[in-house]
Amino acid sequence: MENYYLKPIGTIHIQGEEMFIELEEMYRKGLKGLDGFSHINIFWWFSEFDNEETRSILSSPQPYKQAPEVMGVFATRSPLRPNPIALTPVTVLDIDDQKGIIRIPYIDANDGTPVLDIKPYTPSLDRVENPKVPVWCEHWPKSVETSGDFNWEKEFNF
């Protein structure tokens, strides 16, 4: 099996209420043309969960209250996975391409998290009109915008 080399392009910063992505200087030219997109997809590394033990975990006991008793890692958004890669769509508040700063309102990552890649969110490729989900999670919000008001604590067993 081949190994692949990944190099972070930047870092997620959380300073109080302010959240932003800071790109390494050598990647800042890649921001050209990103203005005008309201959302971007951030691919980031669950760096705090990257070790041999967590990479070997392929199932977990019922992470969500209404879920099956055991779930495979590929049916969850758990950081414990063979390759600890995460994807989060975020709203773009502002881009400073000179400083390599993308201000965002929220991301489900920690301060100092490595960013692997950024792609523009485009509805023609990223939006699914009528997605289907299992019965146990069909009451969850239908969009990122409504997720902020949802009581997620009632859903998780952790």
C-alpha positions in Angstrom: 0.0 0.0 0.0 1.3 3.5 -0.8 1.7 6.3 1.6 0.6 9.8 0.7 2.2 13.0 1.7 0.0 15.8 3.0 1.2 19.3 3.9 -1.0 21.7 5.8 -1.7 24.9 3.9 -2.7 26.9 7.0 -4.1 26.8 10.5 -7.5 27.4 12.1 -7.3 30.1 14.8 -9.9 30.7 17.5 -9.4 33.8 19.6 -12.4 34.3 21.9 -15.4 34.9 19.6 -13.2 35.4 16.5 -12.5 32.5 14.2 -10.3 32.6 11.1 -8.1 30.5 8.9 -4.6 31.7 8.2 -2.9 30.4 5.2 0.9 29.9 4.9 2.4 32.6 2.8 3.3 30.3 0.0 -0.4 29.4 -0.5 -1.9 32.8 -0.4 -2.0 33.2 -4.2 -4.5 30.4 -4.1 -7.1 32.7 -2.7 -7.3 34.7 -5.9 -10.9 34.4 -7.2 -12.4 33.1 -4.0 -14.1 36.5 -3.3 -17.8 36.3 -4.1 -18.3 32.8 -2.8 -20.5 32.9 0.3 -19.3 29.5 1.6 -16.2 27.3 1.3 -15.5 23.7 2.2 -12.6 23.4 4.7 -10.7 20.1 4.8 -8.8 19.8 8.1 -6.9 17.3 10.1 -8.1 15.9 13.4 -4.5 16.3 14.6 -5.4 15.7 18.3 -6.7 12.2 17.3 -3.9 11.2 15.0 -2.2 8.1 16.5 -2.0 4.4 15.7 -4.7 3.4 18.2 -7.3 5.9 17.0 -6.6 5.1 13.3 -7.5 1.5 14.0 -10.9 2.1 15.5 -13.6 1.1 12.9 -16.7 1.1 15.1 -18.1 2.7 18.2 -20.9 2.0 20.6 -24.0 4.1 19.9 -22.6 7.6 19.5 -26.0 9.1 18.9 -29.0 8.4 21.2 -31.3 7.1 18.6 -28.7 5.4 16.5 -28.0 1.7 16.2 -26.2 0.1 19.2 -22.9 -0.1 17.2 -22.0 2.1 14.3 -19.1 1.9 11.8 -16.8 4.9 11.7 -17.9 5.7 8.1 -21.5 6.2 9.3 -20.3 8.8 11.9 -18.4 12.1 11.9 -16.1 10.8 14.6 -12.5 12.0 14.7 -11.5 8.4 15.4 -10.9 7.0 11.9 -8.3 5.5 9.6 -7.4 8.9 8.2 -8.5 11.7 10.5 -9.7 14.1 7.8 -12.6 16.4 8.5 -14.8 18.4 6.1 -16.7 21.5 7.3 -18.6 23.9 5.1 -18.2 27.5 6.5 -19.6 30.9 5.7 -17.0 33.4 4.5 -17.2 36.7 6.4 -14.1 38.3 4.9 -11.0 37.4 2.9 -7.7 39.3 3.2 -5.7 37.6 0.5 -2.6 39.7 1.3 -2.4 38.4 4.8 -3.9 35.0 3.9 -6.8 35.4 6.4 -10.3 34.1 5.9 -12.7 35.2 8.7 -15.5 32.7 9.5 -18.3 32.7 12.0 -17.8 29.1 13.2 -16.0 25.8 12.6 -16.1 22.6 14.6 -12.3 22.4 15.1 -9.9 23.5 17.7 -7.4 26.4 17.8 -4.2 25.4 16.0 -5.9 22.8 13.8 -4.1 22.2 10.5 -6.0 23.0 7.3 -5.4 20.6 4.4 -7.4 22.3 1.6 -10.1 24.8 0.8 -12.6 24.4 -2.0 -15.5 26.8 -2.9 -18.9 25.6 -2.1 -20.9 25.4 -5.3 -24.5 24.3 -5.2 -24.3 22.5 -8.5 -21.7 20.1 -7.0 -22.2 20.3 -3.3 -25.9 20.5 -2.7 -28.2 17.6 -2.8 -31.9 18.5 -3.3 -33.5 15.6 -1.4 -31.0 13.7 0.6 -32.1 10.6 2.5 -30.9 9.8 6.0 -31.7 6.9 8.5 -34.8 7.2 10.6 -32.8 7.8 13.8 -31.5 11.1 12.5 -34.2 12.4 10.2 -35.4 14.9 12.8 -32.0 16.7 12.6 -31.8 20.1 11.0 -31.9 20.2 7.2 -29.2 22.9 6.8 -26.1 24.3 8.4 -28.0 27.6 9.0 -30.6 25.9 11.2 -28.1 23.6 13.0 -27.0 26.4 15.3 -30.4 26.6 17.0 -30.7 22.8 17.4 -30.1 21.2 20.8 -27.3 18.8 19.8 -26.6 17.9 23.4 -29.8 15.8 23.4 -28.5 13.8 20.5 -25.1 12.7 21.6 -24.0 10.0 24.1 -20.7 11.6 24.8 
